[in-house]
Amino acid sequence: MSSWRSLLLIYFYGVASAASLSKVIPLQDEIAHLPGANAGSFALFVSLLALLPAIFGTMFGAVIDRIGTRPALIVAAALGALANGLYFYADSIKTFLAIRVFEGLIPLCVYAAAPALMISASPPARRSAAMALWSTYTPVGTSLGLLISASFAPTDRWHNAFALHGALFAILVFVGWLLPQPAAEGQPPARRAAPFALLHTREGIRPVRLALTFGVLILLGLGVSVVFPTYLSRLDRMSVGTASQILAAVNVTMILGGMISGVLLTRGARVSSLFITLAVLGSIAGIGVFAPWAHIAATVAALTLWSLCTGAAMAVVASLLPRVASAEHRASAAGLLSQVGAITTFITPTIWLPTLELNQWWGLVAIIFLGWTAGVLLLPSRSS
């Protein structure tokens, strides 16, 4: 298997895991009407996927550093097939909620193991490009999840969405033997890092700063996604559904942003300079996204620039992972990023939604400006 084919295979484990979140969005009505469900059941159901990563992300990363990234991905795929099989036969909201917590084991494993394995499987000259590719798993996985369930949502066969997702995970179990196995993972366990060693050394400072930068980008990107459909529907008197479709279409440009960063970093661009540039452009784009323009075209153009900047910034953060953590601590560092991202996912709506209700667009812009500023200050640029 060529190097890029190996990287794409690893990448697809991340894509399939990210689809676990979005696959349920078209099924909202069906899940909300399960026996025992109430008005808040669906929101709780969605958020429970992040529960285990928010609590155990770093710890699981340390465990994966010991047992190996390759077996962790195969186990995660098996868990994905099992979780979706359980959904297929579930018939109450309590059962769905319990399975959702269990399903959180998938991102818990994948988001620590996959980037660490991609780094190990890449020659040094290709690592920035590999991490830029990895940074796009969220928009690609989100689109995959929506496609998986969209055709089943309006029918009484909606459980088949889980069967299809489970089948994809089953395929990943069987092709797991094609995954590369880094030489370091063939060493005896005694030669591998002890759990939590990352946070007990000076090396731990840079991964923590990188994880906090990642958390800031989650706060910004997810926050805009949470409030933009409602904001645009109020501004231009359109349905929230139409505004959501606009957001979904524009979000695809995050992939282009990640590719641009990958090219620039591969050609020797300075990490700190690139991130500062993206922060400036992102702040300008944020003003444009929420400014009360008379024409929607201006808002969409600003949103496109915003998506490009956030996608590119995510790629910059991902590219630093192999620079801030040594080989024996990479899964721990990736798990730390996953944990901070999961925690930020929980708190983001509580910051953005009350600000939206103030009906002052400059309040939303203030969050964006403060967020980008914090990202610039937190980024461990000395490691570049």
Short mmCIF file of the C-alpha atoms (twelve columns), coordinates in Angstrom:
data_MODEL
# 
_entry.id   MODEL 
# 
loop_
_atom_site.group_PDB 
_atom_site.id 
_atom_site.type_symbol 
_atom_site.label_atom_id 
_atom_site.label_alt_id 
_atom_site.label_comp_id 
_atom_site.label_asym_id 
_atom_site.label_seq_id 
_atom_site.Cartn_x 
_atom_site.Cartn_y 
_atom_site.Cartn_z 
_atom_site.pdbx_PDB_model_num 
ATOM 1   C CA . MET A 1   0.000   0.000  0.000  1 
ATOM 2   C CA . SER A 2   1.390   3.432  -0.944 1 
ATOM 3   C CA . SER A 3   1.747   6.059  1.745  1 
ATOM 4   C CA . TRP A 4   -1.161  8.220  0.564  1 
ATOM 5   C CA . ARG A 5   -3.452  5.212  0.250  1 
ATOM 6   C CA . SER A 6   -2.600  4.305  3.845  1 
ATOM 7   C CA . LEU A 7   -3.280  7.856  5.003  1 
ATOM 8   C CA . LEU A 8   -6.630  7.950  3.218  1 
ATOM 9   C CA . LEU A 9   -7.649  4.685  4.874  1 
ATOM 10  C CA . ILE A 10  -6.776  6.066  8.311  1 
ATOM 11  C CA . TYR A 11  -8.600  9.295  7.413  1 
ATOM 12  C CA . PHE A 12  -11.794 7.413  6.623  1 
ATOM 13  C CA . TYR A 13  -11.952 6.078  10.176 1 
ATOM 14  C CA . GLY A 14  -12.197 9.721  11.262 1 
ATOM 15  C CA . VAL A 15  -14.820 10.478 8.607  1 
ATOM 16  C CA . ALA A 16  -16.963 7.505  9.661  1 
ATOM 17  C CA . SER A 17  -16.656 8.555  13.302 1 
ATOM 18  C CA . ALA A 18  -17.651 12.164 12.565 1 
ATOM 19  C CA . ALA A 19  -20.733 10.862 10.741 1 
ATOM 20  C CA . SER A 20  -21.938 9.506  14.101 1 
ATOM 21  C CA . LEU A 21  -22.928 13.037 15.090 1 
ATOM 22  C CA . SER A 22  -24.625 14.255 11.919 1 
ATOM 23  C CA . LYS A 23  -26.420 11.054 10.915 1 
ATOM 24  C CA . VAL A 24  -29.073 11.692 13.577 1 
ATOM 25  C CA . ILE A 25  -29.935 15.246 12.473 1 
ATOM 26  C CA . PRO A 26  -32.322 14.223 9.650  1 
ATOM 27  C CA . LEU A 27  -33.856 11.695 12.066 1 
ATOM 28  C CA . GLN A 28  -34.834 14.317 14.642 1 
ATOM 29  C CA . ASP A 29  -38.589 13.862 14.283 1 
ATOM 30  C CA . GLU A 30  -38.381 10.080 14.503 1 
ATOM 31  C CA . ILE A 31  -36.129 10.115 17.581 1 
ATOM 32  C CA . ALA A 32  -38.120 12.902 19.255 1 
ATOM 33  C CA . HIS A 33  -41.277 10.781 19.012 1 
ATOM 34  C CA . LEU A 34  -39.824 7.606  20.495 1 
ATOM 35  C CA . PRO A 35  -41.682 6.229  23.550 1 
ATOM 36  C CA . GLY A 36  -40.652 8.159  26.654 1 
ATOM 37  C CA . ALA A 37  -39.219 11.154 24.765 1 
ATOM 38  C CA . ASN A 38  -39.904 14.756 25.787 1 
ATOM 39  C CA . ALA A 39  -39.090 18.201 24.394 1 
ATOM 40  C CA . GLY A 40  -35.439 18.084 25.437 1 
ATOM 41  C CA . SER A 41  -34.713 14.459 24.602 1 
ATOM 42  C CA . PHE A 42  -33.232 14.996 21.150 1 
ATOM 43  C CA . ALA A 43  -30.839 17.742 22.269 1 
ATOM 44  C CA . LEU A 44  -29.662 15.509 25.113 1 
ATOM 45  C CA . PHE A 45  -29.316 12.581 22.729 1 
ATOM 46  C CA . VAL A 46  -27.081 14.585 20.369 1 
ATOM 47  C CA . SER A 47  -24.821 15.937 23.118 1 
ATOM 48  C CA . LEU A 48  -24.276 12.597 24.877 1 
ATOM 49  C CA . LEU A 49  -21.927 11.498 22.090 1 
ATOM 50  C CA . ALA A 50  -19.335 13.910 23.509 1 
ATOM 51  C CA . LEU A 51  -19.698 12.764 27.129 1 
ATOM 52  C CA . LEU A 52  -16.981 10.091 27.219 1 
ATOM 53  C CA . PRO A 53  -14.474 12.077 25.093 1 
ATOM 54  C CA . ALA A 54  -14.987 15.091 27.374 1 
ATOM 55  C CA . ILE A 55  -14.181 13.060 30.490 1 
ATOM 56  C CA . PHE A 56  -11.644 10.478 29.329 1 
ATOM 57  C CA . GLY A 57  -9.987  11.902 26.190 1 
ATOM 58  C CA . THR A 58  -6.467  12.329 27.553 1 
ATOM 59  C CA . MET A 59  -6.553  9.120  29.587 1 
ATOM 60  C CA . PHE A 60  -7.616  7.041  26.585 1 
ATOM 61  C CA . GLY A 61  -4.925  8.681  24.509 1 
ATOM 62  C CA . ALA A 62  -2.340  7.513  27.044 1 
ATOM 63  C CA . VAL A 63  -3.773  3.990  26.950 1 
ATOM 64  C CA . ILE A 64  -3.634  3.985  23.146 1 
ATOM 65  C CA . ASP A 65  0.008   5.080  23.318 1 
ATOM 66  C CA . ARG A 66  0.598   1.765  25.108 1 
ATOM 67  C CA . ILE A 67  -1.643  -0.663 23.221 1 
ATOM 68  C CA . GLY A 68  -1.048  0.803  19.759 1 
ATOM 69  C CA . THR A 69  -2.974  3.016  17.358 1 
ATOM 70  C CA . ARG A 70  -3.679  0.334  14.749 1 
ATOM 71  C CA . PRO A 71  -5.577  -2.037 17.076 1 
ATOM 72  C CA . ALA A 72  -7.390  0.949  18.610 1 
ATOM 73  C CA . LEU A 73  -8.864  1.888  15.221 1 
ATOM 74  C CA . ILE A 74  -9.967  -1.685 14.536 1 
ATOM 75  C CA . VAL A 75  -11.629 -1.881 17.967 1 
ATOM 76  C CA . ALA A 76  -13.326 1.482  17.348 1 
ATOM 77  C CA . ALA A 77  -14.744 0.214  14.051 1 
ATOM 78  C CA . ALA A 78  -16.062 -2.899 15.792 1 
ATOM 79  C CA . LEU A 79  -17.702 -0.714 18.438 1 
ATOM 80  C CA . GLY A 80  -19.255 1.372  15.663 1 
ATOM 81  C CA . ALA A 81  -20.775 -1.700 14.030 1 
ATOM 82  C CA . LEU A 82  -22.104 -2.886 17.395 1 
ATOM 83  C CA . ALA A 83  -23.563 0.497  18.414 1 
ATOM 84  C CA . ASN A 84  -25.417 0.914  15.131 1 
ATOM 85  C CA . GLY A 85  -26.701 -2.643 15.353 1 
ATOM 86  C CA . LEU A 86  -28.109 -1.848 18.791 1 
ATOM 87  C CA . TYR A 87  -29.787 1.298  17.420 1 
ATOM 88  C CA . PHE A 88  -31.424 -0.761 14.692 1 
ATOM 89  C CA . TYR A 89  -33.335 -2.812 17.265 1 
ATOM 90  C CA . ALA A 90  -33.863 -0.059 19.896 1 
ATOM 91  C CA . ASP A 91  -37.432 1.141  20.433 1 
ATOM 92  C CA . SER A 92  -37.384 3.679  23.294 1 
ATOM 93  C CA . ILE A 93  -35.637 6.937  24.078 1 
ATOM 94  C CA . LYS A 94  -34.012 5.485  27.209 1 
ATOM 95  C CA . THR A 95  -32.377 2.780  25.117 1 
ATOM 96  C CA . PHE A 96  -31.262 5.320  22.520 1 
ATOM 97  C CA . LEU A 97  -29.692 7.516  25.211 1 
ATOM 98  C CA . ALA A 98  -27.804 4.565  26.702 1 
ATOM 99  C CA . ILE A 99  -26.505 3.507  23.287 1 
ATOM 100 C CA . ARG A 100 -25.473 7.107  22.574 1 
ATOM 101 C CA . VAL A 101 -23.196 7.152  25.613 1 
ATOM 102 C CA . PHE A 102 -21.706 3.819  24.517 1 
ATOM 103 C CA . GLU A 103 -21.284 5.207  20.977 1 
ATOM 104 C CA . GLY A 104 -19.006 7.885  22.441 1 
ATOM 105 C CA . LEU A 105 -16.310 5.199  22.690 1 
ATOM 106 C CA . ILE A 106 -15.868 5.506  18.907 1 
ATOM 107 C CA . PRO A 107 -14.625 9.129  18.783 1 
ATOM 108 C CA . LEU A 108 -12.826 8.534  22.072 1 
ATOM 109 C CA . CYS A 109 -10.629 5.953  20.331 1 
ATOM 110 C CA . VAL A 110 -10.519 7.317  16.787 1 
ATOM 111 C CA . TYR A 111 -9.698  10.953 17.509 1 
ATOM 112 C CA . ALA A 112 -6.679  9.910  19.559 1 
ATOM 113 C CA . ALA A 113 -5.457  7.002  17.449 1 
ATOM 114 C CA . ALA A 114 -6.025  8.174  13.854 1 
ATOM 115 C CA . PRO A 115 -3.950  11.394 13.848 1 
ATOM 116 C CA . ALA A 116 -1.159  9.679  15.797 1 
ATOM 117 C CA . LEU A 117 -1.074  6.845  13.260 1 
ATOM 118 C CA . MET A 118 -1.149  9.301  10.339 1 
ATOM 119 C CA . ILE A 119 1.884   11.070 11.775 1 
ATOM 120 C CA . SER A 120 3.753   7.811  12.327 1 
ATOM 121 C CA . ALA A 121 2.912   6.584  8.815  1 
ATOM 122 C CA . SER A 122 4.082   9.808  7.130  1 
ATOM 123 C CA . PRO A 123 7.641   10.811 6.274  1 
ATOM 124 C CA . PRO A 124 8.584   14.107 7.966  1 
ATOM 125 C CA . ALA A 125 8.261   16.094 4.747  1 
ATOM 126 C CA . ARG A 126 4.671   14.927 4.302  1 
ATOM 127 C CA . ARG A 127 3.380   15.329 7.854  1 
ATOM 128 C CA . SER A 128 2.035   18.872 7.435  1 
ATOM 129 C CA . ALA A 129 0.052   17.782 4.380  1 
ATOM 130 C CA . ALA A 130 -1.156  14.662 6.212  1 
ATOM 131 C CA . MET A 131 -2.381  16.719 9.160  1 
ATOM 132 C CA . ALA A 132 -4.045  19.191 6.811  1 
ATOM 133 C CA . LEU A 133 -5.924  16.250 5.329  1 
ATOM 134 C CA . TRP A 134 -6.870  15.010 8.799  1 
ATOM 135 C CA . SER A 135 -8.248  18.443 9.758  1 
ATOM 136 C CA . THR A 136 -10.999 18.093 7.113  1 
ATOM 137 C CA . TYR A 137 -12.554 14.939 8.571  1 
ATOM 138 C CA . THR A 138 -15.306 16.927 10.318 1 
ATOM 139 C CA . PRO A 139 -16.959 18.590 7.289  1 
ATOM 140 C CA . VAL A 140 -16.543 15.430 5.203  1 
ATOM 141 C CA . GLY A 141 -17.901 13.230 7.995  1 
ATOM 142 C CA . THR A 142 -20.789 15.618 8.605  1 
ATOM 143 C CA . SER A 143 -21.782 15.415 4.953  1 
ATOM 144 C CA . LEU A 144 -21.461 11.614 4.999  1 
ATOM 145 C CA . GLY A 145 -23.710 11.347 8.043  1 
ATOM 146 C CA . LEU A 146 -26.375 13.527 6.462  1 
ATOM 147 C CA . LEU A 147 -26.274 11.452 3.273  1 
ATOM 148 C CA . ILE A 148 -26.521 8.190  5.214  1 
ATOM 149 C CA . SER A 149 -29.809 9.073  6.859  1 
ATOM 150 C CA . ALA A 150 -31.409 11.681 4.570  1 
ATOM 151 C CA . SER A 151 -33.154 9.181  2.284  1 
ATOM 152 C CA . PHE A 152 -34.504 7.122  5.210  1 
ATOM 153 C CA . ALA A 153 -35.716 10.013 7.409  1 
ATOM 154 C CA . PRO A 154 -39.198 10.541 5.932  1 
ATOM 155 C CA . THR A 155 -40.064 6.835  5.879  1 
ATOM 156 C CA . ASP A 156 -40.878 4.072  8.351  1 
ATOM 157 C CA . ARG A 157 -37.533 2.500  7.385  1 
ATOM 158 C CA . TRP A 158 -35.528 5.160  9.238  1 
ATOM 159 C CA . HIS A 159 -33.751 2.523  11.328 1 
ATOM 160 C CA . ASN A 160 -31.989 1.470  8.129  1 
ATOM 161 C CA . ALA A 161 -29.786 4.544  8.458  1 
ATOM 162 C CA . PHE A 162 -28.147 2.850  11.436 1 
ATOM 163 C CA . ALA A 163 -27.824 -0.398 9.510  1 
ATOM 164 C CA . LEU A 164 -25.995 1.414  6.703  1 
ATOM 165 C CA . HIS A 165 -23.640 3.228  9.079  1 
ATOM 166 C CA . GLY A 166 -22.995 -0.021 10.921 1 
ATOM 167 C CA . ALA A 167 -22.151 -1.729 7.637  1 
ATOM 168 C CA . LEU A 168 -19.551 0.954  6.889  1 
ATOM 169 C CA . PHE A 169 -17.935 0.343  10.269 1 
ATOM 170 C CA . ALA A 170 -17.996 -3.428 9.631  1 
ATOM 171 C CA . ILE A 171 -16.087 -2.872 6.404  1 
ATOM 172 C CA . LEU A 172 -13.494 -0.857 8.348  1 
ATOM 173 C CA . VAL A 173 -13.069 -3.782 10.740 1 
ATOM 174 C CA . PHE A 174 -12.244 -6.144 7.883  1 
ATOM 175 C CA . VAL A 175 -9.875  -3.738 6.101  1 
ATOM 176 C CA . GLY A 176 -8.109  -2.909 9.357  1 
ATOM 177 C CA . TRP A 177 -5.334  -5.366 8.477  1 
ATOM 178 C CA . LEU A 178 -4.352  -2.922 5.685  1 
ATOM 179 C CA . LEU A 179 -3.594  -0.210 8.224  1 
ATOM 180 C CA . PRO A 180 0.121   0.537  8.642  1 
ATOM 181 C CA . GLN A 181 1.823   -0.566 11.821 1 
ATOM 182 C CA . PRO A 182 4.607   1.821  12.888 1 
ATOM 183 C CA . ALA A 183 7.782   0.188  14.099 1 
ATOM 184 C CA . ALA A 184 7.444   1.831  17.505 1 
ATOM 185 C CA . GLU A 185 4.224   -0.081 18.115 1 
ATOM 186 C CA . GLY A 186 6.052   -3.351 17.777 1 
ATOM 187 C CA . GLN A 187 8.177   -2.599 20.830 1 
ATOM 188 C CA . PRO A 188 7.563   -4.335 24.146 1 
ATOM 189 C CA . PRO A 189 5.069   -2.477 26.361 1 
ATOM 190 C CA . ALA A 190 7.778   -1.559 28.855 1 
ATOM 191 C CA . ARG A 191 9.419   0.682  26.275 1 
ATOM 192 C CA . ARG A 192 6.278   2.660  25.639 1 
ATOM 193 C CA . ALA A 193 5.174   5.744  27.497 1 
ATOM 194 C CA . ALA A 194 3.475   5.364  30.868 1 
ATOM 195 C CA . PRO A 195 -0.076  6.711  31.075 1 
ATOM 196 C CA . PHE A 196 -0.300  10.489 31.697 1 
ATOM 197 C CA . ALA A 197 3.490   10.898 31.250 1 
ATOM 198 C CA . LEU A 198 2.741   13.655 28.728 1 
ATOM 199 C CA . LEU A 199 1.283   15.953 31.369 1 
ATOM 200 C CA . HIS A 200 4.078   15.283 33.868 1 
ATOM 201 C CA . THR A 201 6.842   16.766 31.739 1 
ATOM 202 C CA . ARG A 202 7.714   20.131 30.214 1 
ATOM 203 C CA . GLU A 203 6.574   18.699 26.917 1 
ATOM 204 C CA . GLY A 204 3.030   18.803 28.268 1 
ATOM 205 C CA . ILE A 205 2.886   22.615 28.163 1 
ATOM 206 C CA . ARG A 206 2.917   22.828 24.375 1 
ATOM 207 C CA . PRO A 207 0.214   20.178 23.791 1 
ATOM 208 C CA . VAL A 208 -1.965  21.918 26.379 1 
ATOM 209 C CA . ARG A 209 -1.558  25.225 24.574 1 
ATOM 210 C CA . LEU A 210 -2.292  23.538 21.260 1 
ATOM 211 C CA . ALA A 211 -5.391  21.866 22.720 1 
ATOM 212 C CA . LEU A 212 -6.644  25.206 24.051 1 
ATOM 213 C CA . THR A 213 -6.112  26.766 20.619 1 
ATOM 214 C CA . PHE A 214 -8.097  23.900 19.129 1 
ATOM 215 C CA . GLY A 215 -10.835 24.528 21.691 1 
ATOM 216 C CA . VAL A 216 -11.001 28.194 20.697 1 
ATOM 217 C CA . LEU A 217 -11.443 27.233 17.035 1 
ATOM 218 C CA . ILE A 218 -14.241 24.826 18.007 1 
ATOM 219 C CA . LEU A 219 -15.869 27.633 19.990 1 
ATOM 220 C CA . LEU A 220 -15.721 29.931 16.963 1 
ATOM 221 C CA . GLY A 221 -16.645 27.475 14.222 1 
ATOM 222 C CA . LEU A 222 -19.395 25.645 16.077 1 
ATOM 223 C CA . GLY A 223 -20.703 28.888 17.565 1 
ATOM 224 C CA . VAL A 224 -21.248 30.493 14.177 1 
ATOM 225 C CA . SER A 225 -22.929 27.306 12.941 1 
ATOM 226 C CA . VAL A 226 -25.267 27.299 15.956 1 
ATOM 227 C CA . VAL A 227 -26.513 30.879 15.599 1 
ATOM 228 C CA . PHE A 228 -26.152 31.698 11.889 1 
ATOM 229 C CA . PRO A 229 -29.334 29.998 10.580 1 
ATOM 230 C CA . THR A 230 -31.516 31.804 13.117 1 
ATOM 231 C CA . TYR A 231 -29.676 35.097 12.620 1 
ATOM 232 C CA . LEU A 232 -29.980 34.940 8.827  1 
ATOM 233 C CA . SER A 233 -33.647 33.943 8.973  1 
ATOM 234 C CA . ARG A 234 -34.378 37.009 11.086 1 
ATOM 235 C CA . LEU A 235 -32.247 39.302 8.938  1 
ATOM 236 C CA . ASP A 236 -33.575 38.226 5.530  1 
ATOM 237 C CA . ARG A 237 -36.972 36.792 6.520  1 
ATOM 238 C CA . MET A 238 -36.272 33.295 5.241  1 
ATOM 239 C CA . SER A 239 -36.915 29.945 6.872  1 
ATOM 240 C CA . VAL A 240 -34.370 28.492 9.254  1 
ATOM 241 C CA . GLY A 241 -34.248 25.436 6.975  1 
ATOM 242 C CA . THR A 242 -33.196 27.527 3.981  1 
ATOM 243 C CA . ALA A 243 -30.591 29.346 6.051  1 
ATOM 244 C CA . SER A 244 -29.273 25.961 7.271  1 
ATOM 245 C CA . GLN A 245 -28.919 24.754 3.679  1 
ATOM 246 C CA . ILE A 246 -26.883 27.862 2.844  1 
ATOM 247 C CA . LEU A 247 -24.636 27.199 5.835  1 
ATOM 248 C CA . ALA A 248 -24.207 23.520 4.908  1 
ATOM 249 C CA . ALA A 249 -23.250 24.368 1.333  1 
ATOM 250 C CA . VAL A 250 -20.726 27.021 2.357  1 
ATOM 251 C CA . ASN A 251 -19.176 24.818 5.067  1 
ATOM 252 C CA . VAL A 252 -17.750 22.561 2.358  1 
ATOM 253 C CA . THR A 253 -15.189 25.301 1.659  1 
ATOM 254 C CA . MET A 254 -13.541 24.362 4.956  1 
ATOM 255 C CA . ILE A 255 -11.993 21.485 3.034  1 
ATOM 256 C CA . LEU A 256 -10.473 23.931 0.550  1 
ATOM 257 C CA . GLY A 257 -9.133  25.997 3.428  1 
ATOM 258 C CA . GLY A 258 -7.436  22.933 4.889  1 
ATOM 259 C CA . MET A 259 -5.911  22.078 1.512  1 
ATOM 260 C CA . ILE A 260 -4.570  25.619 1.098  1 
ATOM 261 C CA . SER A 261 -2.917  25.481 4.504  1 
ATOM 262 C CA . GLY A 262 -1.435  22.084 3.700  1 
ATOM 263 C CA . VAL A 263 0.141   23.404 0.504  1 
ATOM 264 C CA . LEU A 264 1.510   26.520 2.206  1 
ATOM 265 C CA . LEU A 265 2.938   24.598 5.150  1 
ATOM 266 C CA . THR A 266 4.520   22.001 2.873  1 
ATOM 267 C CA . ARG A 267 6.220   24.836 0.991  1 
ATOM 268 C CA . GLY A 268 7.716   26.222 4.189  1 
ATOM 269 C CA . ALA A 269 5.246   28.857 5.361  1 
ATOM 270 C CA . ARG A 270 5.819   29.970 8.960  1 
ATOM 271 C CA . VAL A 271 3.117   28.587 11.218 1 
ATOM 272 C CA . SER A 272 2.797   31.691 13.382 1 
ATOM 273 C CA . SER A 273 2.622   34.083 10.434 1 
ATOM 274 C CA . LEU A 274 0.030   31.955 8.645  1 
ATOM 275 C CA . PHE A 275 -2.154  31.688 11.746 1 
ATOM 276 C CA . ILE A 276 -2.002  35.429 12.438 1 
ATOM 277 C CA . THR A 277 -3.010  36.120 8.844  1 
ATOM 278 C CA . LEU A 278 -5.945  33.740 9.188  1 
ATOM 279 C CA . ALA A 279 -6.936  35.381 12.475 1 
ATOM 280 C CA . VAL A 280 -7.025  38.821 10.847 1 
ATOM 281 C CA . LEU A 281 -8.984  37.598 7.828  1 
ATOM 282 C CA . GLY A 282 -11.258 35.544 10.077 1 
ATOM 283 C CA . SER A 283 -12.051 38.559 12.236 1 
ATOM 284 C CA . ILE A 284 -12.898 40.612 9.149  1 
ATOM 285 C CA . ALA A 285 -15.039 37.775 7.814  1 
ATOM 286 C CA . GLY A 286 -16.811 37.510 11.174 1 
ATOM 287 C CA . ILE A 287 -17.811 41.155 10.952 1 
ATOM 288 C CA . GLY A 288 -19.195 40.488 7.490  1 
ATOM 289 C CA . VAL A 289 -21.112 37.380 8.559  1 
ATOM 290 C CA . PHE A 290 -23.155 39.253 11.168 1 
ATOM 291 C CA . ALA A 291 -23.236 42.774 9.750  1 
ATOM 292 C CA . PRO A 292 -26.791 43.800 8.737  1 
ATOM 293 C CA . TRP A 293 -26.143 43.857 4.984  1 
ATOM 294 C CA . ALA A 294 -28.947 44.859 2.637  1 
ATOM 295 C CA . HIS A 295 -28.107 42.036 0.214  1 
ATOM 296 C CA . ILE A 296 -27.683 38.389 1.180  1 
ATOM 297 C CA . ALA A 297 -24.857 37.980 -1.341 1 
ATOM 298 C CA . ALA A 298 -22.574 40.007 0.930  1 
ATOM 299 C CA . THR A 299 -23.410 37.795 3.893  1 
ATOM 300 C CA . VAL A 300 -22.761 34.603 1.919  1 
ATOM 301 C CA . ALA A 301 -19.450 35.971 0.624  1 
ATOM 302 C CA . ALA A 302 -18.356 36.774 4.177  1 
ATOM 303 C CA . LEU A 303 -19.487 33.344 5.358  1 
ATOM 304 C CA . THR A 304 -17.434 31.723 2.602  1 
ATOM 305 C CA . LEU A 305 -14.319 33.607 3.697  1 
ATOM 306 C CA . TRP A 306 -15.077 32.648 7.292  1 
ATOM 307 C CA . SER A 307 -15.322 28.968 6.380  1 
ATOM 308 C CA . LEU A 308 -12.062 29.108 4.442  1 
ATOM 309 C CA . CYS A 309 -10.258 30.746 7.363  1 
ATOM 310 C CA . THR A 310 -11.550 28.365 10.029 1 
ATOM 311 C CA . GLY A 311 -10.797 25.327 7.865  1 
ATOM 312 C CA . ALA A 312 -7.290  26.609 7.190  1 
ATOM 313 C CA . ALA A 313 -6.713  27.408 10.885 1 
ATOM 314 C CA . MET A 314 -7.792  23.893 11.892 1 
ATOM 315 C CA . ALA A 315 -5.199  22.538 9.470  1 
ATOM 316 C CA . VAL A 316 -2.502  24.734 11.033 1 
ATOM 317 C CA . VAL A 317 -3.332  23.401 14.508 1 
ATOM 318 C CA . ALA A 318 -3.344  19.815 13.241 1 
ATOM 319 C CA . SER A 319 0.028   20.330 11.558 1 
ATOM 320 C CA . LEU A 320 1.585   21.233 14.921 1 
ATOM 321 C CA . LEU A 321 0.611   17.967 16.596 1 
ATOM 322 C CA . PRO A 322 3.754   16.055 15.510 1 
ATOM 323 C CA . ARG A 323 5.898   19.041 16.555 1 
ATOM 324 C CA . VAL A 324 4.576   19.454 20.101 1 
ATOM 325 C CA . ALA A 325 4.510   15.782 21.127 1 
ATOM 326 C CA . SER A 326 7.159   13.099 20.797 1 
ATOM 327 C CA . ALA A 327 6.359   9.759  19.177 1 
ATOM 328 C CA . GLU A 328 5.484   7.979  22.434 1 
ATOM 329 C CA . HIS A 329 3.013   10.714 23.441 1 
ATOM 330 C CA . ARG A 330 1.195   11.475 20.175 1 
ATOM 331 C CA . ALA A 331 -2.014  9.619  20.965 1 
ATOM 332 C CA . SER A 332 -2.058  11.266 24.396 1 
ATOM 333 C CA . ALA A 333 -1.725  14.687 22.779 1 
ATOM 334 C CA . ALA A 334 -4.417  13.893 20.203 1 
ATOM 335 C CA . GLY A 335 -6.661  12.649 23.008 1 
ATOM 336 C CA . LEU A 336 -6.091  15.902 24.863 1 
ATOM 337 C CA . LEU A 337 -7.211  17.868 21.797 1 
ATOM 338 C CA . SER A 338 -10.279 15.649 21.518 1 
ATOM 339 C CA . GLN A 339 -11.101 16.144 25.185 1 
ATOM 340 C CA . VAL A 340 -10.818 19.925 25.041 1 
ATOM 341 C CA . GLY A 341 -12.863 19.938 21.827 1 
ATOM 342 C CA . ALA A 342 -15.617 17.870 23.459 1 
ATOM 343 C CA . ILE A 343 -15.740 20.134 26.512 1 
ATOM 344 C CA . THR A 344 -15.883 23.209 24.281 1 
ATOM 345 C CA . THR A 345 -18.723 21.639 22.319 1 
ATOM 346 C CA . PHE A 346 -20.758 21.505 25.529 1 
ATOM 347 C CA . ILE A 347 -20.204 25.145 26.517 1 
ATOM 348 C CA . THR A 348 -20.356 26.812 23.095 1 
ATOM 349 C CA . PRO A 349 -24.175 27.101 22.851 1 
ATOM 350 C CA . THR A 350 -24.350 28.653 26.334 1 
ATOM 351 C CA . ILE A 351 -22.086 31.491 25.147 1 
ATOM 352 C CA . TRP A 352 -23.468 32.128 21.660 1 
ATOM 353 C CA . LEU A 353 -27.219 31.655 22.039 1 
ATOM 354 C CA . PRO A 354 -27.738 34.202 24.860 1 
ATOM 355 C CA . THR A 355 -25.643 36.694 22.878 1 
ATOM 356 C CA . LEU A 356 -27.838 36.113 19.832 1 
ATOM 357 C CA . GLU A 357 -30.956 36.855 21.866 1 
ATOM 358 C CA . LEU A 358 -29.589 40.307 22.762 1 
ATOM 359 C CA . ASN A 359 -30.222 41.214 19.095 1 
ATOM 360 C CA . GLN A 360 -26.939 43.131 18.913 1 
ATOM 361 C CA . TRP A 361 -24.812 41.858 16.055 1 
ATOM 362 C CA . TRP A 362 -21.697 43.483 17.445 1 
ATOM 363 C CA . GLY A 363 -21.883 41.147 20.474 1 
ATOM 364 C CA . LEU A 364 -21.394 38.157 18.172 1 
ATOM 365 C CA . VAL A 365 -18.531 39.944 16.450 1 
ATOM 366 C CA . ALA A 366 -16.930 40.634 19.840 1 
ATOM 367 C CA . ILE A 367 -16.848 36.891 20.594 1 
ATOM 368 C CA . ILE A 368 -15.180 36.294 17.236 1 
ATOM 369 C CA . PHE A 369 -12.537 38.985 17.773 1 
ATOM 370 C CA . LEU A 370 -11.739 37.811 21.319 1 
ATOM 371 C CA . GLY A 371 -11.614 34.192 20.156 1 
ATOM 372 C CA . TRP A 372 -9.139  34.794 17.340 1 
ATOM 373 C CA . THR A 373 -6.998  36.936 19.653 1 
ATOM 374 C CA . ALA A 374 -6.941  34.145 22.248 1 
ATOM 375 C CA . GLY A 375 -6.005  31.658 19.537 1 
ATOM 376 C CA . VAL A 376 -3.029  33.738 18.426 1 
ATOM 377 C CA . LEU A 377 -1.801  34.075 22.018 1 
ATOM 378 C CA . LEU A 378 -2.281  30.396 22.866 1 
ATOM 379 C CA . LEU A 379 -0.771  28.859 19.723 1 
ATOM 380 C CA . PRO A 380 2.600   27.270 20.636 1 
ATOM 381 C CA . SER A 381 4.319   29.073 17.776 1 
ATOM 382 C CA . ARG A 382 7.823   28.608 19.176 1 
ATOM 383 C CA . SER A 383 7.525   24.964 18.238 1 
ATOM 384 C CA . SER A 384 7.380   25.951 14.572 1 
# 
